[in-house]
């Protein structure tokens, strides 16, 4: 008798624990990122925004210049309404917080962060051609272009 109670209690606790952990796993949020997660993978352009209209304008520029953005390994981030959005076709939350990005902005409209994580340039307006030119002048990009032309 005592063994049956122990087995019943064990099954009850096991079921309750599994249900709890399943619930925890399905409702868990995506972990926050930091700018360090982009090191040597992307050059990051952070854009300070405030209006939906401006976000749509930036998104249009992204679509029109997508090939150049991908070729230069650029990740566009847009700060608006307390969120950091990853500009792409779905404008999803980047997982970054304002605390990660805001101190780097120094009250500028845009910043360019290099592959090495260093702040490379500040901009007053969103001009992708100027950003492309700055990136194309960087040593890592010049080396990439040399490798591509020798193949």
C-alpha positions as CSV (number, residue, x, y, z in Angstrom):
1,X,0.0,0.0,0.0
2,X,2.7,2.4,1.0
3,X,4.5,1.8,-2.3
4,X,1.4,2.5,-4.3
5,X,1.0,5.9,-2.6
6,X,4.7,6.7,-3.2
7,X,4.4,5.8,-6.9
8,X,1.1,7.9,-7.2
9,X,2.8,10.9,-5.4
10,X,5.8,10.5,-7.7
11,X,3.7,10.5,-10.8
12,X,1.7,13.5,-9.6
13,X,4.8,15.5,-8.9
14,X,6.5,14.4,-12.1
15,X,3.4,15.5,-14.2
16,X,3.1,18.8,-12.3
17,X,6.8,19.6,-12.8
18,X,6.7,18.8,-16.5
19,X,3.6,20.9,-17.0
20,X,5.3,23.8,-15.2
21,X,8.5,23.6,-17.2
22,X,6.6,23.2,-20.5
23,X,4.7,26.4,-19.6
24,X,7.9,28.2,-18.7
25,X,9.5,27.3,-22.0
26,X,6.6,28.3,-24.2
27,X,6.1,31.7,-22.5
28,X,9.7,32.6,-22.1
29,X,10.8,35.8,-23.9
30,X,13.7,35.9,-26.4
31,X,16.8,36.8,-24.4
32,X,18.1,40.4,-24.8
33,X,21.0,41.0,-27.1
34,X,23.9,43.4,-26.8
35,X,25.8,45.3,-29.5
36,X,28.6,42.8,-28.9
37,X,26.5,40.1,-30.5
38,X,27.1,41.9,-33.9
39,X,30.9,42.0,-33.6
40,X,32.6,41.0,-36.8
41,X,29.3,39.9,-38.3
42,X,27.7,43.3,-39.0
43,X,28.4,47.0,-39.3
44,X,25.6,48.6,-37.3
45,X,23.8,51.8,-38.3
46,X,21.7,53.1,-35.5
47,X,19.0,55.6,-36.5
48,X,17.2,57.8,-34.0
49,X,13.6,58.0,-35.0
50,X,10.4,59.3,-33.6
51,X,7.5,58.9,-36.1
52,X,6.0,56.0,-38.0
53,X,6.3,58.0,-41.2
54,X,10.0,58.3,-40.8
55,X,10.2,54.5,-40.1
56,X,8.4,53.8,-43.3
57,X,10.8,56.1,-45.2
58,X,13.8,54.4,-43.8
59,X,12.3,51.0,-44.6
60,X,11.8,52.2,-48.2
61,X,15.5,53.2,-48.4
62,X,16.4,49.7,-47.0
63,X,14.4,48.0,-49.8
64,X,15.8,50.2,-52.5
65,X,19.4,49.6,-51.3
66,X,19.1,46.1,-50.0
67,X,21.9,44.7,-52.2
68,X,24.4,47.3,-51.1
69,X,23.4,46.9,-47.4
70,X,23.8,43.1,-47.5
71,X,27.1,43.4,-49.5
72,X,28.5,45.7,-46.8
73,X,27.2,43.6,-43.9
74,X,25.1,46.4,-42.5
75,X,22.5,45.9,-39.8
76,X,20.1,48.9,-39.6
77,X,18.6,49.6,-36.2
78,X,15.9,52.1,-35.6
79,X,15.2,53.7,-32.2
80,X,11.5,54.6,-31.7
81,X,9.0,54.6,-28.9
82,X,11.4,53.1,-26.4
83,X,12.2,50.1,-28.7
84,X,15.2,49.2,-30.9
85,X,13.8,47.8,-34.2
86,X,15.8,45.7,-36.7
87,X,15.0,47.3,-40.0
88,X,14.3,44.7,-42.6
89,X,11.2,43.5,-44.3
90,X,9.4,42.7,-41.1
91,X,10.7,45.5,-38.8
92,X,11.1,43.2,-35.8
93,X,12.3,44.0,-32.3
94,X,16.1,43.6,-32.3
95,X,16.3,42.3,-28.7
96,X,18.5,45.2,-27.8
97,X,17.5,47.7,-25.2
98,X,17.8,51.5,-25.3
99,X,20.4,51.2,-22.5
100,X,22.6,49.3,-25.0
101,X,22.3,51.8,-27.8
102,X,21.4,55.3,-26.4
103,X,24.8,56.1,-24.7
104,X,26.6,55.6,-28.1
105,X,24.3,58.0,-29.9
106,X,25.7,61.2,-28.1
107,X,22.6,63.1,-29.2
108,X,23.2,62.4,-32.9
109,X,20.6,61.3,-35.4
110,X,22.7,58.3,-36.7
111,X,25.9,56.4,-35.9
112,X,27.9,53.9,-37.7
113,X,29.5,51.1,-35.6
114,X,32.2,49.1,-37.4
115,X,32.7,45.3,-37.5
116,X,35.1,45.7,-34.6
117,X,32.5,47.4,-32.4
118,X,34.0,50.9,-32.5
119,X,32.0,54.0,-33.3
120,X,33.2,55.0,-36.8
121,X,31.0,58.0,-37.7
122,X,28.1,60.2,-36.6
123,X,25.6,61.6,-39.1
124,X,23.0,64.3,-39.0
125,X,20.8,62.7,-41.7
126,X,20.2,59.3,-43.2
127,X,22.2,59.2,-46.4
128,X,23.1,55.6,-47.4
129,X,25.4,56.7,-50.2
130,X,27.5,58.6,-47.7
131,X,27.5,55.7,-45.3
132,X,28.4,53.3,-48.2
133,X,31.3,55.6,-49.1
134,X,32.6,55.7,-45.5
135,X,32.4,51.9,-45.2
136,X,34.1,51.4,-48.6
137,X,37.0,53.4,-47.3
138,X,37.5,51.2,-44.2
139,X,40.4,48.8,-44.1
140,X,38.3,45.7,-43.6
141,X,36.0,46.6,-46.5
142,X,39.0,47.5,-48.8
143,X,40.5,44.1,-48.0
144,X,37.2,42.4,-48.8
145,X,37.0,44.3,-52.2
146,X,40.6,43.3,-53.0
147,X,39.8,39.6,-52.3
148,X,36.7,39.8,-54.4
149,X,38.5,41.4,-57.4
150,X,41.3,38.8,-57.3
151,X,38.9,35.9,-57.6
